[in-house]
Every structure is written in structure tokens, then in C-alpha cells.
Amino acid sequence: MGIQDIIEGKRQWRAHVARVKALPPDYRIVYQEMQRYLFKVGPVDLIDGDLLPGIVDFFAGGAASGKGVLELIGSDVAAFCDDLIKDSRTYAEVYQASIGEPGKP
């Protein structure tokens, strides 16, 4: 990864954060909780993937249509997140595989 890649990555992340800040307060709060949850248990490719920008797109569409955030995702935010990443390899799975392999301490 070169310096240009790092600079581009920071630019993209700042643009993403600006989009999150533009969401209505209730959407922003739920997004931040989802992001926190996904960073703890989420997929290995979370940062490089389209999941977080996709959530912002989904929320922006819901806000534009006048729906409340819980109307879109339901009352169980963690279950919604788990459903989003159900087919993705998570850090928890990587860890479990590393401690479950023979010959590993």
C-alpha cells in the first residue's frame, strides 16, 4: 500500500463520515451503533467492502421517504446487523479457527 492509497482511503473515509453526519439524528445514532457493533463482530472485509456505504445509502433513502429508522430495520439493531453479515467471514470465526486448529496453543 503506497502513500497515494493511504491518502485516497482517508479521503473516501472523510466523505463517508460527512454523509453520515448529513443523516437525521435518529438515523445517525442507529448508524453509529451499527458501526460500533460491526467493528466488534463484523466481517473481515468491513473497511474495504461496500457494507457501511450501503447502509448509509439505505438510511438516506429511508429518511428521504419520511420513514423512521426503526421502521426500516426493526427494533433489534444487532439482529439486523447479523442478518447483513450472515454470509461473511467474521473476525470471531477467524479467531475460533485459529484456536481450534491442532498444534496451536
C-alpha positions as CSV (number, residue, x, y, z in Angstrom):
1,M,0.0,0.0,0.0
2,G,1.5,3.2,-1.1
3,I,1.1,6.7,0.2
4,Q,-1.4,7.6,-2.5
5,D,-3.6,4.6,-1.4
6,I,-3.5,5.9,2.1
7,I,-4.4,9.4,1.1
8,E,-7.2,8.1,-1.1
9,G,-8.5,5.9,1.7
10,K,-8.6,8.8,4.1
11,R,-10.4,11.0,1.5
12,Q,-13.0,8.3,1.0
13,W,-13.5,7.8,4.7
14,R,-13.9,11.5,5.3
15,A,-16.5,11.7,2.6
16,H,-18.3,8.7,4.2
17,V,-18.3,10.4,7.6
18,A,-19.7,13.6,6.0
19,R,-22.6,11.6,4.6
20,V,-23.3,10.0,8.0
21,K,-23.3,13.5,9.6
22,A,-25.9,14.6,7.0
23,L,-28.4,11.9,8.1
24,P,-31.2,12.9,10.5
25,P,-30.2,12.5,14.2
26,D,-32.1,9.2,14.8
27,Y,-30.6,7.6,11.7
28,R,-27.1,8.9,12.7
29,I,-27.4,7.4,16.2
30,V,-28.5,4.0,14.9
31,Y,-25.8,4.0,12.2
32,Q,-23.2,4.7,14.9
33,E,-24.4,1.8,17.0
34,M,-24.4,-0.4,13.9
35,Q,-20.9,0.7,13.0
36,R,-19.7,0.0,16.6
37,Y,-21.3,-3.4,16.6
38,L,-19.9,-4.3,13.1
39,F,-16.4,-3.2,14.1
40,K,-16.6,-5.6,17.0
41,V,-18.0,-8.7,15.3
42,G,-18.2,-7.8,11.7
43,P,-16.8,-9.2,8.5
44,V,-13.1,-9.3,7.8
45,D,-13.6,-7.1,4.7
46,L,-15.7,-4.4,6.5
47,I,-13.4,-1.5,5.8
48,D,-12.7,-2.3,2.2
49,G,-16.3,-3.5,1.4
50,D,-19.5,-1.8,0.5
51,L,-21.4,-2.6,3.6
52,L,-21.0,0.7,5.5
53,P,-21.6,2.9,2.4
54,G,-24.6,0.7,1.6
55,I,-26.1,1.2,5.0
56,V,-25.8,5.0,4.6
57,D,-27.4,4.8,1.1
58,F,-30.3,2.7,2.6
59,F,-30.7,5.1,5.5
60,A,-30.6,8.2,3.2
61,G,-33.4,6.6,1.1
62,G,-35.5,5.8,4.2
63,A,-35.0,9.4,5.5
64,A,-36.0,10.8,2.2
65,S,-39.2,8.8,2.2
66,G,-40.1,10.1,5.6
67,K,-39.8,6.7,7.4
68,G,-38.3,6.3,10.9
69,V,-35.1,4.4,11.2
70,L,-36.7,1.6,13.2
71,E,-39.4,1.2,10.6
72,L,-36.6,0.2,8.2
73,I,-34.5,-2.1,10.4
74,G,-36.8,-3.2,13.2
75,S,-36.3,-2.8,16.9
76,D,-33.3,-5.2,17.2
77,V,-30.3,-3.5,15.7
78,A,-27.9,-6.3,16.4
79,A,-30.2,-8.9,14.7
80,F,-30.4,-6.6,11.6
81,C,-26.6,-6.4,11.6
82,D,-26.2,-10.1,12.0
83,D,-28.5,-10.6,9.0
84,L,-26.4,-8.3,6.9
85,I,-23.2,-10.2,7.6
86,K,-24.6,-13.7,7.8
87,D,-22.7,-14.9,4.7
88,S,-19.5,-13.1,5.5
89,R,-16.4,-14.4,7.3
90,T,-16.1,-12.6,10.7
91,Y,-13.2,-11.9,13.0
92,A,-14.8,-14.1,15.6
93,E,-14.8,-17.0,13.1
94,V,-11.1,-16.4,12.2
95,Y,-10.2,-16.4,15.9
96,Q,-12.2,-19.6,16.6
97,A,-10.5,-21.3,13.7
98,S,-7.1,-20.2,14.9
99,I,-7.6,-21.6,18.4
100,G,-9.3,-24.7,17.2
101,E,-6.5,-25.9,14.9
102,P,-4.3,-28.7,16.1
103,G,-0.8,-27.7,17.1
104,K,-1.8,-24.2,18.1
105,P,-1.6,-23.2,21.8
